[in-house]
Amino acid sequence: MKISVIGCGYLGAVHAATLASMGHDVVGIDTDADKVGHLSRGFAPFFEPGLEDLLADGRDSGRLTFSTDMDRVADAEVHFLCVGTPQSKTSDLADLGYLEAATRAVGARAKAGSAVVGKSTVPVGTVHRVREWLAGADVALAWNPEFLRQGTAVKDSLVPDRLVYGVEDSDDAAGPGSAGHGTVRTLDEVYAPLLHAGVPRIVTSFATAELIKSAANAYLATKLSYINAMAELCDAAGADVTQLSAAMGLDPRIGQRYLAAGLGFGGGCLPKDIRSFRAQARELAVDSVDAWMGLVDSINVGQRGRVAALAAELCGGAVSGRRIAVLGAAFKPDTDDIRDSPALDVAVRLAGAGAHVVVTDPKAINNAWMRYPQLQFESSLAAAVEGAEIVLLLTEWPQFRALDPHDLAGRVRRPVIIDARNVLPRTEWRAAGWTVHGVGTGDAARVHVA
């Protein structure tokens, strides 16, 4: 099929490359000429494992091209809307400005009988606005939410957990005679290799499809904030949250995934999605979801304050004038994304309290150094920790998890480390002379943050 993908950020670039790998003829459209230039040459403008191989394959096969020219979408049979929906600057709701511009541009050019398919994460009810923005274009409409995770986005696209189609009439799975039947057949053709491989397909109403991604993220955020609340309780009681979560995770009703206590979540999706979800609940007068998401968000942000306060306590009550090494700038491993990074949040808090903070990260230094002039950045881990009075492990990159505590001890001024991700073998580090504090591991002092 001939397919256009509008918006070539994390979602769009991966989606376009994946569709090309399935044999479709794909054009990715973006307004950023530099980004388009990188992608056209087979280079990803951001770090995502496996993406450049997929881009190179698409370019070499001739099935994948990128352009700033919106007129290139005119002969496409399917148009995927993959633009960003960031948090509004004036509220917790999503900013739909990019989506509106992309939709109007596609509607003005799409040929009759083609399909416009939204993938961006949006508030419930957005599809009705998308119809208005299409301005009467003779196109079918569907919503096909994405479930990509940065760091594993290529795998998540090639081997997804499920496919969700939101269509006009989801009764009887949009069977023959229903308004959405033709749209379902179109999407089945797009995703034929995945369906043949046995990936589950769920056909829903528009409203359900719009809610699924936010509801899933809200649940994952709830698990993370729940175990972080238990971590605070464990610190107060002298218990170990790593053992607690391991035992809880063996219960098949609970499971181990997303039950790891630590510094909490960040990035460009989870925080803004749960705030948008909360705002939607407030607009719909569902007070329980509003209050619930507010608590989840406050627990998550509170973890950052707890770690910063623990660092101050381990420095004798204040960090002013102290050299502190921070391991991690990206919000999670295997990405260079620093949006709402918990690691950088803690680093900025410490710098604001007068500390000399030096940050290192395997991939995110270039994205961070111009935005945070109050911090010092080092590409070399050895340079970052040299003379440090305390080390904070804030992003659990494999390189940091595999550090030799004996080697590191010879570089720092004081062998004190806060393992804010609970990933280091504490016994080995303590045997090497380190004072090690985890999050909720029972060895941290009680830290109360107003």
C-alpha positions as CSV (number, residue, x, y, z in Angstrom):
1,M,0.0,0.0,0.0
2,K,1.0,3.6,-0.4
3,I,1.1,5.2,3.1
4,S,2.0,8.6,4.5
5,V,3.1,9.2,8.1
6,I,2.7,12.7,9.3
7,G,5.2,13.6,12.1
8,C,8.6,11.9,12.3
9,G,9.5,12.1,15.9
10,Y,9.9,9.0,18.1
11,L,6.5,7.6,17.1
12,G,6.4,8.6,13.4
13,A,9.9,7.7,12.4
14,V,9.7,4.2,14.0
15,H,6.2,3.7,12.6
16,A,7.2,4.7,9.1
17,A,10.3,2.5,9.1
18,T,8.3,-0.4,10.4
19,L,5.6,-0.1,7.8
20,A,8.3,0.0,5.1
21,S,9.8,-3.2,6.5
22,M,6.4,-4.8,6.0
23,G,6.6,-4.0,2.2
24,H,4.6,-0.8,2.1
25,D,5.6,2.3,0.1
26,V,5.9,4.9,2.8
27,V,6.6,8.6,2.9
28,G,7.3,10.3,6.2
29,I,6.4,14.0,6.4
30,D,7.8,16.5,8.9
31,T,8.2,20.3,9.0
32,D,11.7,20.0,10.4
33,A,14.1,20.0,7.4
34,D,17.1,18.9,9.5
35,K,15.2,16.0,10.9
36,V,14.0,15.0,7.4
37,G,17.6,15.3,6.1
38,H,18.9,12.9,8.8
39,L,16.2,10.4,8.2
40,S,16.6,10.5,4.4
41,R,20.2,9.6,4.9
42,G,19.3,6.7,7.1
43,F,20.3,8.4,10.4
44,A,18.0,8.7,13.4
45,P,17.9,12.2,14.8
46,F,17.6,10.6,18.3
47,F,19.0,7.5,19.9
48,E,16.7,4.5,19.6
49,P,18.3,1.0,19.4
50,G,17.7,-0.7,16.1
51,L,16.1,2.2,14.3
52,E,19.0,3.1,12.0
53,D,19.2,-0.4,10.7
54,L,15.5,-0.2,9.9
55,L,15.9,3.2,8.3
56,A,18.8,2.0,6.2
57,D,16.8,-1.1,5.0
58,G,13.9,1.1,4.0
59,R,16.1,3.6,2.2
60,D,18.0,0.9,0.3
61,S,14.8,-0.9,-0.7
62,G,13.3,2.4,-2.0
63,R,10.2,1.8,0.0
64,L,10.9,4.6,2.6
65,T,11.3,8.3,1.9
66,F,11.0,11.4,3.9
67,S,10.0,14.9,2.9
68,T,8.9,18.3,4.1
69,D,6.5,18.6,1.1
70,M,2.9,17.8,2.3
71,D,1.8,17.4,-1.3
72,R,3.6,14.1,-1.3
73,V,0.6,12.6,0.7
74,A,-1.8,13.1,-2.2
75,D,-1.6,9.6,-3.7
76,A,-1.5,7.7,-0.3
77,E,-4.2,5.2,0.5
78,V,-3.7,5.6,4.3
79,H,-2.5,8.6,6.3
80,F,-1.2,8.0,9.8
81,L,-1.2,11.1,12.1
82,C,1.8,10.7,14.4
83,V,2.4,14.3,15.6
84,G,3.2,15.2,19.2
85,T,0.5,16.1,21.7
86,P,2.5,17.7,24.5
87,Q,1.1,19.1,27.7
88,S,-0.5,22.5,27.2
89,K,1.5,25.4,28.7
90,T,-1.7,26.7,30.3
91,S,-3.3,23.5,31.6
92,D,-2.8,19.8,32.2
93,L,-4.7,18.9,29.0
94,A,-2.8,17.9,25.8
95,D,-2.0,20.6,23.3
96,L,-3.7,19.5,20.1
97,G,-2.3,22.4,18.0
98,Y,0.1,20.1,16.0
99,L,-2.6,17.5,15.5
100,E,-5.0,20.1,14.1
101,A,-2.5,21.6,11.7
102,A,-1.5,18.1,10.5
103,T,-5.1,17.0,10.1
104,R,-6.2,20.1,8.1
105,A,-3.1,19.7,5.8
106,V,-3.9,16.1,5.1
107,G,-7.6,16.8,4.7
108,A,-6.9,19.4,2.0
109,R,-4.8,16.9,0.0
110,A,-6.1,13.4,0.7
111,K,-7.7,11.6,-2.2
112,A,-11.3,10.4,-2.0
113,G,-11.7,7.0,-0.4
114,S,-8.4,7.1,1.5
115,A,-8.2,6.6,5.3
116,V,-6.9,9.0,8.0
117,V,-5.7,7.1,11.0
118,G,-4.7,8.8,14.3
119,K,-1.9,7.3,16.4
120,S,-1.1,10.2,18.6
121,T,-2.2,10.0,22.3
122,V,-5.2,12.3,22.7
123,P,-8.0,13.1,25.1
124,V,-11.2,11.3,24.7
125,G,-13.5,13.1,22.3
126,T,-10.7,14.3,20.1
127,V,-11.9,12.2,17.1
128,H,-15.0,14.4,16.8
129,R,-12.7,17.5,16.5
130,V,-10.6,15.7,13.9
131,R,-13.7,15.2,11.8
132,E,-14.3,18.9,11.9
133,W,-10.6,19.6,11.0
134,L,-10.9,17.3,7.9
135,A,-13.4,19.9,6.6
136,G,-15.6,17.4,4.8
137,A,-12.9,15.5,3.0
138,D,-14.1,12.2,1.6
139,V,-12.0,10.0,3.8
140,A,-12.5,7.2,6.3
141,L,-11.4,7.9,9.9
142,A,-9.9,5.5,12.5
143,W,-7.9,5.7,15.7
144,N,-5.1,3.3,16.2
145,P,-3.3,4.1,19.4
146,E,0.4,3.3,19.8
147,F,2.0,1.5,22.7
148,L,5.7,2.1,22.0
149,R,8.3,2.4,24.8
150,Q,11.4,4.4,24.2
151,G,14.4,2.1,24.2
152,T,12.4,-0.8,22.8
153,A,10.3,1.1,20.2
154,V,11.5,-0.9,17.2
155,K,10.7,-4.2,18.9
156,D,7.4,-2.9,20.1
157,S,6.5,-2.0,16.5
158,L,7.7,-5.2,14.9
159,V,6.3,-7.5,17.6
160,P,3.5,-5.5,19.4
161,D,1.4,-6.9,22.2
162,R,-1.8,-5.9,20.5
163,L,-3.4,-3.8,17.7
164,V,-6.3,-1.6,18.5
165,Y,-8.7,-0.1,15.9
166,G,-11.1,2.6,16.9
167,V,-13.7,2.8,14.2
168,E,-17.1,4.4,13.4
169,D,-19.2,1.3,14.4
170,S,-17.4,-1.3,16.5
171,D,-20.5,-3.5,16.9
172,D,-19.7,-7.2,16.1
173,A,-16.1,-6.2,15.6
174,A,-17.1,-3.9,12.7
175,G,-18.5,-6.8,10.7
176,P,-20.1,-6.6,7.2
177,G,-22.7,-3.9,7.1
178,S,-21.2,-1.8,9.8
179,A,-19.9,1.7,9.1
180,G,-16.4,0.8,10.2
181,H,-16.1,-2.4,8.2
182,G,-14.2,-0.9,5.3
183,T,-11.8,0.8,7.7
184,V,-11.1,-2.4,9.5
185,R,-10.3,-4.1,6.2
186,T,-7.9,-1.3,5.3
187,L,-6.1,-1.6,8.6
188,D,-6.0,-5.4,8.3
189,E,-4.2,-4.9,5.0
190,V,-1.7,-2.5,6.6
191,Y,-0.9,-4.8,9.4
192,A,-1.3,-8.1,7.5
193,P,2.2,-9.5,8.5
194,L,1.5,-8.8,12.2
195,L,-2.0,-10.4,12.1
196,H,-0.6,-13.4,10.3
197,A,2.0,-13.8,13.1
198,G,-0.9,-13.9,15.6
199,V,-0.8,-10.4,17.1
200,P,-4.2,-9.9,18.8
201,R,-6.5,-7.3,17.2
202,I,-9.2,-5.5,19.1
203,V,-11.9,-3.4,17.3
204,T,-13.5,-0.7,19.5
205,S,-15.4,2.5,19.4
206,F,-13.6,5.8,19.0
207,A,-13.9,6.8,22.6
208,T,-12.5,3.4,23.8
209,A,-9.6,3.6,21.5
210,E,-8.8,7.2,22.6
211,L,-8.9,6.1,26.3
212,I,-6.8,2.9,26.0
213,K,-3.3,4.4,25.8
214,S,-4.0,6.9,28.7
215,A,-5.6,4.2,30.8
216,A,-2.7,1.8,30.3
217,N,-0.2,4.5,31.2
218,A,-2.2,5.5,34.2
219,Y,-2.1,1.9,35.4
220,L,1.7,1.6,34.9
221,A,2.2,4.9,36.7
222,T,0.0,3.6,39.6
223,K,2.2,0.5,40.0
224,L,5.3,2.6,40.0
225,S,4.0,5.2,42.5
226,Y,2.5,2.4,44.7
227,I,5.8,0.7,45.1
228,N,7.6,4.0,45.7
229,A,5.0,4.7,48.5
230,M,5.9,1.3,49.9
231,A,9.6,2.2,49.7
232,E,9.0,5.2,51.9
233,L,7.2,3.0,54.3
234,C,10.0,0.5,54.2
235,D,12.6,3.2,55.0
236,A,10.5,4.3,58.0
237,A,10.1,0.7,59.2
238,G,13.6,-0.6,58.5
239,A,12.3,-3.0,55.8
240,D,13.6,-3.7,52.3
241,V,11.4,-2.8,49.4
242,T,13.4,-4.9,46.9
243,Q,12.5,-8.1,48.9
244,L,9.0,-6.8,49.4
245,S,8.4,-6.3,45.6
246,A,10.1,-9.6,44.7
247,A,7.7,-11.5,46.9
248,M,4.7,-9.5,45.7
249,G,5.7,-10.0,42.1
250,L,5.5,-13.7,42.4
251,D,1.8,-13.4,42.8
252,P,0.5,-13.8,39.2
253,R,-2.3,-11.3,40.0
254,I,0.3,-8.6,40.6
255,G,3.4,-9.5,38.5
256,Q,6.9,-8.1,38.8
257,R,6.9,-5.6,35.9
258,Y,6.8,-1.9,36.9
259,L,7.1,-2.9,40.5
260,A,10.6,-1.6,41.0
261,A,11.0,1.2,43.6
262,G,13.4,4.0,42.8
263,L,13.5,7.5,41.5
264,G,10.2,7.3,39.7
265,F,9.1,7.8,36.1
266,G,9.7,10.7,33.6
267,G,9.9,11.2,29.9
268,G,7.7,12.8,27.3
269,C,4.7,10.4,27.7
270,L,3.9,9.0,31.1
271,P,3.9,12.3,33.2
272,K,1.9,14.3,30.6
273,D,-0.4,11.5,29.8
274,I,-1.5,11.0,33.4
275,R,-2.0,14.7,33.9
276,S,-4.1,14.9,30.7
277,F,-6.0,11.8,32.0
278,R,-6.7,13.6,35.3
279,A,-7.9,16.7,33.5
280,Q,-10.2,14.6,31.3
281,A,-11.7,13.0,34.4
282,R,-12.2,16.4,36.0
283,E,-14.0,17.6,32.9
284,L,-16.2,14.5,33.0
285,A,-16.8,14.9,36.8
286,V,-15.2,11.6,37.6
287,D,-13.7,12.8,40.9
288,S,-12.2,9.4,41.9
289,V,-9.9,9.3,38.8
290,D,-9.0,12.9,39.3
291,A,-7.9,12.4,42.9
292,W,-6.2,9.1,42.1
293,M,-4.1,10.5,39.3
294,G,-3.2,13.5,41.5
295,L,-1.9,11.2,44.2
296,V,0.1,9.1,41.7
297,D,1.7,12.2,40.3
298,S,2.6,13.7,43.7
299,I,4.2,10.5,44.9
300,N,6.3,10.3,41.7
301,V,7.5,13.9,42.0
302,G,8.1,13.5,45.7
303,Q,10.6,10.7,45.1
304,R,12.9,13.3,43.6
305,G,12.7,15.5,46.6
306,R,13.4,12.5,48.9
307,V,16.6,11.6,47.0
308,A,17.8,15.2,47.0
309,A,17.1,15.5,50.7
310,L,19.0,12.2,51.4
311,A,22.0,13.5,49.5
312,A,22.0,16.6,51.7
313,E,21.7,14.5,54.8
314,L,24.7,12.3,53.8
315,C,26.7,15.5,53.2
316,G,26.1,16.6,56.8
317,G,22.9,18.5,56.3
318,A,23.7,20.7,53.4
319,V,25.2,20.3,49.9
320,S,26.5,23.8,49.4
321,G,30.1,23.7,48.1
322,R,30.1,19.9,47.8
323,R,31.1,18.2,44.6
324,I,28.4,15.7,43.6
325,A,28.6,13.2,40.7
326,V,25.3,12.3,39.0
327,L,25.3,9.2,36.9
328,G,22.5,9.6,34.4
329,A,20.8,12.4,32.5
330,A,18.3,10.5,30.3
331,F,14.9,9.8,31.9
332,K,15.6,6.0,31.3
333,P,18.3,3.8,29.8
334,D,18.6,3.2,26.1
335,T,17.4,6.7,25.1
336,D,18.8,10.2,24.8
337,D,15.5,11.7,25.8
338,I,15.8,14.2,28.7
339,R,12.2,15.3,28.9
340,D,11.0,15.4,32.5
341,S,14.1,13.5,33.5
342,P,14.0,12.6,37.2
343,A,17.8,12.4,37.1
344,L,18.2,16.0,35.9
345,D,15.5,17.2,38.2
346,V,17.5,15.9,41.2
347,A,20.7,17.4,39.7
348,V,19.1,20.8,39.3
349,R,17.7,20.7,42.9
350,L,21.2,20.0,44.3
351,A,22.8,22.7,42.1
352,G,20.2,25.1,43.3
353,A,21.2,24.3,46.9
354,G,24.8,25.3,46.1
355,A,26.4,22.0,45.1
356,H,28.9,21.6,42.3
357,V,27.1,19.0,40.3
358,V,28.8,17.0,37.5
359,V,26.6,14.8,35.3
360,T,27.6,12.0,32.9
361,D,25.4,9.9,30.6
362,P,26.2,7.5,27.7
363,K,23.9,9.2,25.2
364,A,22.1,12.2,26.6
365,I,24.9,14.7,27.3
366,N,24.5,16.6,24.0
367,N,20.7,17.1,24.6
368,A,21.3,18.3,28.2
369,W,24.3,20.6,28.4
370,M,22.8,23.6,26.6
371,R,19.6,23.4,28.6
372,Y,21.1,23.2,32.0
373,P,24.0,25.7,32.3
374,Q,24.0,25.4,36.1
375,L,25.3,21.8,35.7
376,Q,28.7,20.5,34.5
377,F,28.6,17.7,32.0
378,E,31.3,15.1,31.3
379,S,31.3,12.4,28.7
380,S,33.9,10.5,30.7
381,L,32.6,8.8,33.8
382,A,36.1,8.9,35.3
383,A,36.2,12.7,35.0
384,A,32.7,13.0,36.4
385,V,33.4,11.1,39.6
386,E,36.9,12.5,40.2
387,G,37.0,14.1,43.7
388,A,33.2,13.6,44.3
389,E,32.0,13.7,47.9
390,I,28.9,11.7,47.0
391,V,27.8,9.8,43.9
392,L,24.2,9.5,42.8
393,L,23.2,6.7,40.4
394,L,20.0,8.1,38.9
395,T,19.6,6.4,35.5
396,E,20.1,2.6,35.4
397,W,22.3,2.3,32.3
398,P,24.0,-1.1,32.0
399,Q,27.4,0.7,32.1
400,F,26.6,2.1,35.5
401,R,25.2,-1.2,36.9
402,A,28.5,-2.9,35.9
403,L,30.8,-0.4,37.5
404,D,33.8,-1.8,39.5
405,P,33.4,-0.4,43.1
406,H,37.1,-0.9,43.8
407,D,38.1,1.2,40.8
408,L,35.6,3.9,41.5
409,A,36.6,4.1,45.2
410,G,40.1,5.3,44.1
411,R,38.7,8.2,42.2
412,V,36.2,9.8,44.6
413,R,36.9,11.9,47.7
414,R,34.4,9.9,49.8
415,P,33.1,6.4,48.8
416,V,29.4,7.3,49.4
417,I,26.7,6.4,46.8
418,I,23.0,6.7,46.6
419,D,21.6,4.0,44.4
420,A,18.3,5.6,43.5
421,R,17.4,2.8,41.2
422,N,18.2,-0.1,43.5
423,V,20.3,-1.9,40.9
424,L,23.7,-2.2,42.5
425,P,24.9,-5.3,44.4
426,R,25.0,-3.7,47.8
427,T,27.1,-6.4,49.5
428,E,29.9,-6.1,46.9
429,W,30.0,-2.4,47.1
430,R,30.0,-2.3,50.9
431,A,32.8,-4.9,50.8
432,A,34.8,-2.5,48.6
433,G,34.4,0.2,51.3
434,W,31.4,2.1,50.1
435,T,28.5,3.5,52.1
436,V,25.5,2.5,50.0
437,H,22.0,3.9,50.3
438,G,19.1,2.6,48.2
439,V,15.5,3.7,48.0
440,G,13.3,1.9,50.5
441,T,16.1,-0.6,51.4
442,G,15.9,0.0,55.1
443,D,19.4,1.4,55.3
444,A,18.5,5.0,54.5
445,A,17.7,7.5,57.2
446,R,14.2,8.7,57.5
447,V,13.8,11.6,55.1
448,H,10.6,13.7,55.2
449,V,10.0,16.2,52.5
450,A,7.4,18.9,52.9
